[in-house]
Amino acid sequence: MRLQDKVAIITGASSGIGRESALLFAQEGAKVVVADINDDEGKKTVEMIQETKGKSVFVRADVSKANDCEYMVYAAEEIFGQLNILFNNAGIMHPKDEDAIQTEEEIWDFTMNINLKGVFLGCKYGIPALRKSGGGSIINTASFVALLGAATPQLAYTASKGGVLAMTRELAVLHARENIRVNALCPGPLKTELLMKFLDTEAKKQRRLVHVPMGRFGEAKEMAQAALYLASDESSYVNGATFTVDGGITAAYVTPE
């Protein structure tokens, strides 16, 4: 198994990419700390893992709060003895996130606190634990909109994911000699509850979908497979990468200089 004897924290693991990654990581031998603010669905993820004889525990964590991030790392070490993989995946896409004129300051701050500050806090408390384990892998969920402007206005989300990408690159450089790899997963448009709630009309869906060369939304399971590669030792020389899994959308719109 590709993650045998590894311990992983996955934030936002009550649904979508987080849940699918938790199930897959456990299937591949990892002990998984499921971190989320949704108690019921987070515990359901744990139950799904345990039904297949995997090892998992739920920790309630609001990633915008330092104490919660510190505690989820403490829980991983206290319950499973170490930390090897930190998947900073939790994020939000607020329905009132629009352009610079329409987006309220509180929506901007709320989005930044979860999507960007949450990654910072995960790394702040996770990196010392990874050091104690002799190194490991950090995966930060960014987005294809960190590379392109979004056709449907979502300025705070886009800016927050651009920040995640920049933070990932710097952390990758700073901690490479400590055997800590830091990479960004950049999903394309996905058929997840998060995006489908945002693209709440058929017109909005088609406006996004028309740009995807493969002609469909991606699946959370496909992102989990990409995250598994970054978490595993198979990606041992992959560091500071922008791992774009987007159905070709950036290939269609980003041209070489």
C-alpha positions as CSV (number, residue, x, y, z in Angstrom):
1,M,0.0,0.0,0.0
2,R,1.2,3.4,-1.0
3,L,0.8,5.1,2.4
4,Q,1.5,2.2,4.8
5,D,2.4,3.4,8.3
6,K,1.7,7.1,7.4
7,V,-0.4,9.5,9.4
8,A,-2.4,12.1,7.6
9,I,-4.4,15.2,8.5
10,I,-7.0,16.2,5.9
11,T,-9.0,19.4,6.5
12,G,-12.4,19.8,4.9
13,A,-12.8,16.1,5.0
14,S,-16.5,16.0,5.5
15,S,-17.3,16.2,1.8
16,G,-15.9,16.5,-1.7
17,I,-12.1,16.3,-2.3
18,G,-11.5,15.9,1.4
19,R,-13.8,13.0,2.0
20,E,-12.7,11.1,-1.2
21,S,-9.0,11.7,-0.2
22,A,-9.6,10.5,3.4
23,L,-11.2,7.3,2.1
24,L,-8.5,6.7,-0.5
25,F,-5.6,7.5,1.9
26,A,-7.0,5.1,4.4
27,Q,-7.4,2.4,1.7
28,E,-3.7,2.9,1.0
29,G,-2.7,2.3,4.6
30,A,-2.7,5.7,6.2
31,K,-4.2,6.6,9.6
32,V,-6.4,9.6,8.9
33,V,-7.3,12.6,11.1
34,V,-10.6,13.9,9.6
35,A,-10.7,17.7,10.4
36,D,-13.8,19.7,9.7
37,I,-16.4,22.0,11.2
38,N,-19.2,19.7,10.1
39,D,-19.4,17.2,13.0
40,D,-22.1,14.9,11.5
41,E,-20.5,14.6,8.0
42,G,-17.0,14.5,9.4
43,K,-17.9,11.6,11.7
44,K,-19.6,9.9,8.8
45,T,-16.3,10.1,6.9
46,V,-14.6,8.4,9.8
47,E,-17.4,5.7,9.9
48,M,-16.9,5.0,6.2
49,I,-13.2,4.5,6.8
50,Q,-13.8,2.3,9.8
51,E,-16.3,0.2,7.8
52,T,-13.4,-0.9,5.6
53,K,-11.1,-1.6,8.6
54,G,-9.2,1.6,8.2
55,K,-8.1,3.8,11.2
56,S,-9.4,7.3,11.5
57,V,-10.6,9.9,14.0
58,F,-12.6,13.0,13.7
59,V,-11.4,16.4,15.1
60,R,-13.6,19.4,15.0
61,A,-11.5,22.2,13.5
62,D,-12.2,25.6,12.2
63,V,-9.0,26.2,10.1
64,S,-9.3,30.0,10.5
65,K,-8.7,29.6,14.3
66,A,-5.1,29.0,15.5
67,N,-6.2,26.9,18.6
68,D,-8.2,24.5,16.4
69,C,-5.3,24.0,14.0
70,E,-2.9,23.5,16.9
71,Y,-5.2,20.9,18.4
72,M,-5.7,18.9,15.2
73,V,-1.9,18.4,14.9
74,Y,-1.7,17.6,18.6
75,A,-4.5,15.0,18.1
76,A,-2.6,13.3,15.3
77,E,0.5,13.0,17.4
78,E,-1.3,12.0,20.5
79,I,-3.6,9.4,18.9
80,F,-1.4,8.0,16.1
81,G,2.1,8.9,17.3
82,Q,3.3,11.2,14.4
83,L,2.4,13.3,11.4
84,N,3.6,12.5,7.9
85,I,1.0,14.1,5.6
86,L,-0.8,17.4,5.9
87,F,-3.5,18.1,3.3
88,N,-4.7,21.7,3.7
89,N,-7.9,21.2,1.7
90,A,-10.6,23.1,3.6
91,G,-12.0,26.0,1.6
92,I,-15.2,28.0,0.9
93,M,-16.7,29.7,-2.1
94,H,-19.2,32.3,-0.9
95,P,-22.3,32.9,-3.0
96,K,-21.9,36.7,-2.5
97,D,-18.3,36.7,-3.7
98,E,-18.4,38.7,-6.8
99,D,-16.3,41.5,-8.3
100,A,-14.4,44.2,-6.4
101,I,-17.4,46.5,-6.4
102,Q,-20.0,44.1,-5.3
103,T,-18.1,41.9,-2.9
104,E,-18.5,43.1,0.7
105,E,-15.5,43.5,2.9
106,E,-16.8,40.9,5.4
107,I,-17.1,38.3,2.5
108,W,-13.5,39.1,1.5
109,D,-12.2,38.6,5.1
110,F,-14.3,35.5,5.7
111,T,-12.9,33.9,2.5
112,M,-9.3,34.9,3.2
113,N,-9.5,33.6,6.8
114,I,-10.5,30.1,5.7
115,N,-8.9,29.7,2.3
116,L,-5.6,31.4,2.9
117,K,-5.1,31.9,6.6
118,G,-6.3,28.4,7.2
119,V,-3.4,27.0,5.0
120,F,-0.9,29.2,6.9
121,L,-2.2,28.0,10.3
122,G,-2.1,24.4,9.2
123,C,1.5,24.8,8.1
124,K,2.4,26.8,11.2
125,Y,1.5,23.9,13.5
126,G,2.0,21.0,11.1
127,I,5.5,21.7,10.0
128,P,7.1,21.2,13.5
129,A,5.3,17.8,13.7
130,L,6.5,16.8,10.2
131,R,10.1,17.8,11.4
132,K,9.8,15.4,14.3
133,S,8.7,12.6,11.9
134,G,11.8,13.2,9.7
135,G,9.9,15.0,7.0
136,G,6.8,14.5,5.0
137,S,4.4,15.9,2.5
138,I,2.2,19.0,2.6
139,I,-0.5,19.4,0.0
140,N,-2.3,22.7,-0.3
141,T,-5.5,22.9,-2.3
142,A,-5.3,25.9,-4.7
143,S,-7.4,26.1,-7.9
144,F,-7.1,26.6,-11.6
145,V,-8.4,30.2,-11.0
146,A,-5.0,30.9,-9.3
147,L,-3.6,30.7,-12.8
148,L,-6.5,32.2,-14.8
149,G,-9.2,34.8,-14.2
150,A,-12.5,33.2,-13.5
151,A,-15.2,33.7,-16.1
152,T,-17.8,33.9,-13.3
153,P,-16.8,36.6,-10.8
154,Q,-15.4,35.3,-7.5
155,L,-12.7,37.7,-6.7
156,A,-12.0,36.8,-3.0
157,Y,-11.9,33.1,-3.9
158,T,-9.5,33.7,-6.8
159,A,-7.2,36.0,-4.8
160,S,-7.2,33.5,-1.9
161,K,-6.1,30.7,-4.1
162,G,-3.5,32.8,-5.7
163,G,-2.1,33.4,-2.3
164,V,-2.1,29.7,-1.5
165,L,-0.1,29.1,-4.7
166,A,2.5,31.8,-3.7
167,M,2.7,30.5,-0.1
168,T,3.2,26.9,-1.4
169,R,6.2,27.9,-3.5
170,E,7.9,29.8,-0.6
171,L,7.3,27.0,1.9
172,A,8.7,24.5,-0.6
173,V,11.9,26.4,-0.8
174,L,12.2,27.1,2.9
175,H,11.7,23.5,4.1
176,A,13.2,21.4,1.2
177,R,16.4,20.5,3.1
178,E,14.3,19.2,6.0
179,N,12.7,16.6,3.8
180,I,9.4,18.4,3.8
181,R,7.8,18.7,0.4
182,V,5.1,21.3,-0.2
183,N,3.0,21.2,-3.3
184,A,-0.2,22.8,-4.6
185,L,-3.1,20.8,-6.1
186,C,-4.9,23.0,-8.6
187,P,-8.3,21.4,-9.5
188,G,-10.3,22.5,-12.4
189,P,-14.0,22.9,-12.3
190,L,-15.5,20.0,-10.3
191,K,-18.9,18.4,-9.9
192,T,-18.8,19.0,-6.2
193,E,-21.4,20.5,-3.9
194,L,-19.2,23.5,-3.3
195,L,-19.0,24.5,-7.0
196,M,-22.5,23.4,-7.9
197,K,-24.0,25.7,-5.2
198,F,-22.0,28.6,-6.7
199,L,-22.9,27.8,-10.3
200,D,-26.5,27.7,-9.3
201,T,-28.0,28.1,-12.8
202,E,-27.6,26.1,-16.0
203,A,-26.3,29.3,-17.7
204,K,-23.5,29.6,-15.1
205,K,-22.6,26.0,-15.4
206,Q,-22.3,26.2,-19.2
207,R,-20.3,29.4,-19.0
208,R,-17.7,27.5,-17.0
209,L,-18.0,24.2,-18.8
210,V,-17.6,25.6,-22.3
211,H,-13.9,26.4,-21.5
212,V,-13.0,22.9,-20.5
213,P,-11.5,20.9,-23.4
214,M,-12.7,17.6,-22.0
215,G,-16.2,18.9,-21.9
216,R,-17.2,17.8,-18.4
217,F,-16.7,18.8,-14.8
218,G,-14.1,16.8,-12.9
219,E,-14.9,14.4,-10.0
220,A,-13.7,14.7,-6.4
221,K,-12.3,11.1,-6.8
222,E,-10.0,12.2,-9.5
223,M,-8.5,15.0,-7.3
224,A,-8.1,12.4,-4.5
225,Q,-6.0,10.3,-6.9
226,A,-3.8,13.3,-7.6
227,A,-3.5,14.1,-3.9
228,L,-2.5,10.5,-3.2
229,Y,0.4,10.8,-5.6
230,L,1.6,14.0,-3.9
231,A,1.2,12.3,-0.5
232,S,3.1,9.2,-1.4
233,D,6.9,8.6,-1.7
234,E,6.3,8.2,-5.5
235,S,6.5,12.0,-5.7
236,S,9.7,12.2,-3.6
237,Y,11.3,14.7,-6.0
238,V,8.2,16.8,-6.5
239,N,8.5,20.0,-4.5
240,G,7.0,23.4,-5.0
241,A,4.9,22.2,-7.9
242,T,1.7,23.5,-9.2
243,F,-0.1,20.2,-9.9
244,T,-2.9,21.2,-12.3
245,V,-5.6,18.6,-12.7
246,D,-8.2,20.6,-14.7
247,G,-9.4,18.7,-17.8
248,G,-7.1,20.9,-19.9
249,I,-8.7,24.3,-19.2
250,T,-5.4,26.0,-18.4
251,A,-3.7,24.4,-21.5
252,A,-6.4,26.0,-23.6
253,Y,-5.9,29.5,-22.2
254,V,-2.3,29.8,-21.0
255,T,0.2,30.2,-23.9
256,P,4.0,30.0,-23.5
257,E,5.9,33.2,-23.6
